[in-house]
Amino acid sequence: MAAASTMFSDCSPSSMTARLLPLRRIHIDSTLFRSSISSPPLPCRRTISSAFAARMSAETSAKVIDGKSIAKQIRDEINIEISRMKDATGVVPGLAVILVGSRKDSQTYVRNKKKACEAVGVTSHEVNLSEDCTEEEVLNSIAGFNNDPSIHGILVQLPLPRHIDEENILNSVSIEKDVDGFHPLNIGRLAMRGREPLFVPCTPKGCIELLHRSGVEIKGKKAVVIGRSNIVGMPAALLLQRENATVTIVHSYTKNPEEITRQADIVISAAGVANMVRGSWIKPGGVVIDVGINAVDDPESHRGYRLVGDVCYQEACTVASAITPVPGGVGPMTIAMLLSNTLSSAKRVLNLK
Amino acid sequence: MAAASTMFSDCSPSSMTARLLPLRRIHIDSTLFRSSISSPPLPCRRTISSAFAARMSAETSAKVIDGKSIAKQIRDEINIEISRMKDATGVVPGLAVILVGSRKDSQTYVRNKKKACEAVGVTSHEVNLSEDCTEEEVLNSIAGFNNDPSIHGILVQLPLPRHIDEENILNSVSIEKDVDGFHPLNIGRLAMRGREPLFVPCTPKGCIELLHRSGVEIKGKKAVVIGRSNIVGMPAALLLQRENATVTIVHSYTKNPEEITRQADIVISAAGVANMVRGSWIKPGGVVIDVGINAVDDPESHRGYRLVGDVCYQEACTVASAITPVPGGVGPMTIAMLLSNTLSSAKRVLNLK
């Protein structure tokens, strides 16, 4: 981990014209906090209390949890395991990705996943269906991959066009190939003591992995998860609970989210609202995992926008003991965990440990 | 609801010799809090602070949430629905109960369930297998009921003998007949937003029903669930979350459980430790749902023991705005919810609303 003081500033005046979100990622619970914040969000520094300002003037101390580097380390480990698997069995893990329609962001995610597969030795298979395809066509694609022994993981890129029932589609993925971990049977096992899910959803798994690899103890700690989406917030809370943290989920109906969050030794924020979590929300010495990836206007950037998290990074750095940056924190971990799940699936089929 | 001041006292000196628990009910997470309390537990009054004693001297104010009367009301409603169903379709709901071995407490529970079925018009079918039966025999019984259209709910009385794999057994119950709601697919759907479980586990469902029928608002409230068993604590937390409470689960690794619990507008305690939750744990005006049913020595009782909850009732009454007694609180709701689930299952098959 590197010192945070030299990192970019998310809370500078240039984000005053922040807007909500052309590039928001699909796994964020983006509708949750609209009622509790002003839109467009204020720049972080505008409303801070004098007590907090005094704390801010102290030297920044947070360590940066470098997701990019940790994810690379994990991909390297996966690469080595796959080489060994190939030598021993002749088999390599296979991942199928189903993309419906032509959303630019979805195409980018799928392309990135394919690249990451190639780099570690996972074979990837892509099916592109047109925006107006039928639900049956999607189900047929999934059925084909369910029955194909060379495929160990199946991923349906979300969101799907509106005329297709997402629940039906996700339920049709074989539980043994549900590398996204979104099947309710996997979620149920994740929630239950003494049960083991076959797969854990990639983004929350990445959050926990960041904590583990940064030496953050979870057991007995107070944790707050902000947001309760099916794919980040809720499973993140279940994972923290499995690690024996005392977990509270903060959501749009929570009164005093700031007060509750400030009690947490560990905060995982997955609200999808730029700079919502101010420095004053963070317990001194707390650890912050920021899942949010939100685009805010930035005329100085050649793209006209830049990406910031849910957490007002500049402020939080002065209070937290460790924090993930955006970008370069949780983001790279999601694909690394997808590769990890695909490898686990292949090992399970091959009966390898 | 009646005033609590005339209720029995759980925290009197006669419970000084409290012991842990010949009659503890199977759904309580009994191993959770052993490390955090002294055993045998102290009588409530021994260690209370002077500030709390001063509060206690004030008039008691908690309303008693009368589970016995609410459960009767629900059973009456079920009885009326079943009569209508029978008139309209000729079908009545059928419940199968599988009992393995001859544990006295399990036999009592099964007998009580049969009686409750008869009283509302649910036909009950019981299978008694010997303590040394094979797992296959249990699975065969379940398979028979899975295929029997006159059976709408299947209940395997827990605990099972050690040589039988509980997970295998519970997983073999058809999801459409899982009136206990213990199948991981049901739990997964309970955890996920936008999904609906076919059945909700009976005891936590009963807790929420008590809150609803007592006019306690849940949305936006802070709730603490003490205990995280698969059959009470965890699903109770998921249900409160679905009702938009801000939920924290307190468990054996939680530091300062008293401080955390005292923040809660609603406490559901399912720890299985007599009198663990003292008056000082309760927020003034909070609502307390006590799932614990613990036996403590009582030489004055003809049985030699009496039943008390997790919550020190006498103390909590002086702080809470409403509280469930033990017995007569959550207890009677569990069977009422089992009947409700069985009726729902039959209605689903018959396509009735």
Interface residues (C-beta under 8 A of the other chain):
Chain A: E167 H183 P184 L185 N186 I187 G188 R189 L190 A191 M192 R193 G194 R195 K219 G220 K222 R228 S229 N230 M234 L238 Q241 N244 A245 T246 V247 T248 I249 V250 H251 Y253 T254 K255 I260
Chain B: E167 H183 P184 L185 N186 I187 G188 R189 L190 A191 M192 R193 G194 R195 K219 G220 K222 R228 S229 N230 M234 L238 Q241 N244 A245 T246 V247 T248 I249 V250 H251 Y253 T254 K255 I260
